[in-house]
């Protein structure tokens, strides 16, 4: 791949940072809050615990911690970042961008930042592709792509359909130029507007079922709404074929994939998707049973764990595939670079 400035190089993921809130919410905890049981959650969702952000913990707090972690892993300073992109649907405020709030908390001055709202869960591929294209433009040499959401602050406290699924987390891809032929390839991106209301944050006034008092989420009158069966049907009907299309575009098959990482929707859905593609568990990565559905951060955090465990080596082929609100879905193929493949930012 050659960038638009005419210089041949690829886009490498130098490091993946991560952060999860301290509060662990187990199924037993949810039994005290919602009309549900541990047995039902395990049978239908396959999640045992998830992380919830503290009341005063904002999306930018999670994102800043993940970015710091990515820089520490790469041995670089946050001051060296040329561009900061945040994939989120839960910014601290409607404006400025969450990326600017993250930059503020890191003490960065002059670093450009903006948000990418691709529907939350698809952000792990959509925002990554945006960052990759900016790196290939030739104008930036070290880019932080942060995925961060405080999904639980959009929950209706009485809605068990969403309350058992979601958790909060943040991840950060740190992108740098690498040798041609290695790194992130251009993503395949799609949306299906016909399913616009399958998963969305609904702005409406709600009341408590007990006494009719006004009810609010952490974002006021904004509540996450999801039709779980429709999301499942979409994922099972569309995503296996979408992954095969992505591989065919690169002249590959599932035999060429060393690791496939899906959006971390729920454990049972991931198992069926893997089986439909004929992949064994050891060639996939999962964290949803411990972190819940943590929106766009879940997939890069699962990839990070696989890297830390030595399951991803230089030269391996990694496939990322995400899906979510707007029934937007994206996939990308990564030829994992060796440390010696990185060209480094111009000093």
N, C-alpha and C positions, 0 to 999 in steps of 0.2 A: 504494500500500500504506500502511495506517495501523497504527502500532504499538499494542500493547495498553494503552499509557498514554494513547492518544487523540491523540497528536501525529503529524501526517502527515509522514513522511520515508522515504527509501529507505536502503539499505545500500550504501555505495560502497567499493570497494577503493582506498584512498588510495595504497598502495604495495605492491609485492611484493618481499620480501627473499629472498636466497638465499645458500647456502654449499655448496661441494663440497670434500671432502678433497683434500689436495695429491697424494696418491699416485695416479698414473695406471697402470692395469693394462691392457696391450694384449693382443690375441689371441696375439701372439708370446710374451708372458709366460705366458699360460695353457697354451700348448703345452708349457712346461717343468714345469707343475704337474699337468696332467690329460691323460687320453687323448683328445685332441682336436686339431684343426688350425684354423689361421686360415681356410682355405678352407671348412671345414665350418661354422664359426660364421657367416661371412658369408653362406653359401648358405641356412642354415636360420634364423638369428636376425637377421642384418643389423646386428650390433653390432661396432664396431671397437675401442672402449676403454670403460673404466668407471673410477669412482673408488672406492678402498677406504680406509676410515678406518684410522688408525694404531692399534696395539694399545691404547694408553692414551687413545684418543679415544672419548668416550662420545656417546650420542645427544643428551644435553643440551648438549654442547659444540657440536655441529652446529646444534642448535636455537637456542642463544644467539647464535651468529654470524649466523644468518639473521634473527633478530629485530633485532639491532643494525643490520644492513644495511637492513631495512625502515624503521626509524626514521630512519636517516641519509638515505634517499631522500626521506622525507616531511618532513625537517627538524624532527623532534620528538624529545623525550627519552623513553627507555624508562620514566622515572618517571611519565610521563603516561598510561600504559596502565592501564585500569580493570579488565581481565580478560584472563587468559592461558590459552589453550586449546592443548593439544598433541595432535595426531593421531599416534599411534605404536603399534607393537606390540613395540618393543624398548626399553622404558624402562630407565634405568640400573639400577634395582632394582624388585622387584615393588611396593614402595611405599617412600617417597611417590611421588606422580605425577611424571612427567618434567617437567610444567609447573612444578612447584615447584622442581625442580633447575635449570631454566632461569632462573627468577626469582632463585634464590640466586646464580647466576653473574653475573647482571646487577645484583645488589645491591638488588633490589626487596624492600620490606618492606610487608606488608599487602595486596598485590595478590593477589586470589584466583586460583587456578590449578587446573586439573584436566585429565585426559587423556580422549581419545576413541579407543577401539580399535574401528575399523570393519572391521578385516581388512587393515590396511596400505594396499594400493594404492587402495581406494575413498576414502581419507581426504580427498583433494583436493576432493571434493564433500560428503561426510558432515560432516566437521569444519567446513567452510566454512558449511554450513547451520546447524549448531549455533551458531556465532558470530553469524551473521546474526540468528537468532531472539533471542539474548540482547541484541543491539543494539536490536532492535525492541521489547524489553520496556520500554525507557525507563530501565532502571537503569544502563546503561553507555553511554559515548559514544566510547570508543576501545578497540578489542579487537584483540589479537594472536592470530591463529590460526596456530600453527606446525605444519608437517608435517615430521617428522624420523624417520629410521630408520637404524640401522646393520645393514642386512640381512646384509651379508657376515659378520657375527659369528655368524650362525645357520647358516652353510654347513658342510656336511660336506666336508672337504678332498679327499675322493676321489670326490665326486659331481659328475660333469661336467654332468649335466642342469641343475643349479641354478648351478653355479660359473661358467658362461659368460654367465649372464643378468644377475645382479644387481650393483648398485652402491650406494654410500651417498651421501646428500645431505640437505639440509634447505631448506625454503622457509617463508616467512611472509607470510600475508595480513594487512595492517593495515587494519582496518575502521573507518569513520567514517560518521556520518549524511550523507546527500546529498539532493538535491531529489527530491521525489516523482516517480515515473515513470522515474527513473534508478537504476542499480545492480543488485544481485543479487536475483533473484526466488526464491521458495520452490522448493526442490529436489524432484525426484521421486526417491524412494529405494525400493530393493527388496532382498530377500535370497532366496536359494534354498537352504534348509538341506539339500535332497537332495544337494547337491554339497559337503557339509561337509568331506570329506576330499580334495577336488580339489587344494586348496592349503592347507597348514596347517603349524604348527610342532609337530613330533612329539617328545614326551618319551619317550626310550628310550635304553638303553645300547647303544652301538655299539663295534666293535673295528676296528683296522687290518687290512686284508686281508693285509698282509705278514707280520705276526708275532702277531696276535691281541691286542695290547696295547689297553687301553681308549682310546677315541677321544673327544675333547670338542670342542665348538664354543666360541665365545666366550661362550656362555650355558650352559656345562656339558653336560648331557645333552639339550639342546634343539636340534633340527635342523630346518631348513626342508625340507619335502617338497612337491613339485609334480608333478602329472601334466599335462605340457605340452600334450598333444593334447586333453585334456578342457577345459583353459582356452581353447585356441584354438577348439575347437568351440563352446563357450559364447559366446565373444565374437562369432564370426561368425554364429551362429544367433540370438542375442538382441539384441546391441547396436545393429545398424542399425535394427531395428524399435523399440527402446526410444528411440533418438534421435528417430525420426519421431513417436512417441507424445508425447514431451516437447514437440516443436515444435507438434504439433496442439493440445495443451493450451493453448498460447499463441496459437493462431490463426495459426501461421506454417508455412512450408515451408523446405526447404533453400535456396531462392532468397533467403530473408531473412537467411541466416547469413553474416556477414562473416568469422568465424573459428571453426573447430571444433577443440577441443583434447581429444584422448582421453588416457586413462591411457597412459603410455609403456611398453607391454609389450614389444614388439619391432618392428623396422622393417617386416618383411614383413607382419605382422598389421595394423599401422596402414595400410599401403598398401591392403590388401584391404578393410578397413573403409571407407576413404575412397572407394574405387571403388564399393562397394556403395551408398553414399549419393550417388554421382555428383558428388562434390566434387573440384575441381582441387587440386593440391598447394599452390598459393599461398593457399588458404583454410583451410589446416590448419597446425599447428605441431608440430615434432618435435625432440627432443634425445636420444632413446634410443640413436642410433648412437654418440654421444660419452659419454654418462653411464650407459648401461645402464638396466635397469629399477630405478629408484631409489624404488620404493614410492610413497607418497602425495605425495612432493615433486616427482616428475617432471613431472606435469601443470602445477602452478603455475610451475615453473621454465621450462617451454616457453612458457607464457603470458607470463611476464616477458620472455623474449627477444623475443617478438613485439612487446610494448609498446616495448621499447628500440629495436627496429628500425623503429619508426614504422608497423608493420602494423596497429595498433589505434588508432583515433581516437575522439574524443568522438562519441557517437551510434551507434557501431558495435554490432552484435549479436554477442556472443561466447557460444558454447555450450561447456560443460565436461561431459565424460562419462567416468566412471571405473568400473572393475570390478576385482574381486579375490577374496581369500579369503572363504569362505562364499558364494561367487558373489554377494556383495553388489555392487550397482551403483547408481549415482546420476548424475543429470544436473541441470544448472541453466542458465538463460538469464541473461545479464548484459547490460544496456543500459549500455554503457560511459559513465561520467560525465565531464563536462568538469571542469576544475579549479574553475570558478566554481560548480559544482553542490554542492560540499562545504559543509556547514553548520558543521563544526568542533565540537570538544567544548566544553561549557560551561566557561568559565574561572571 
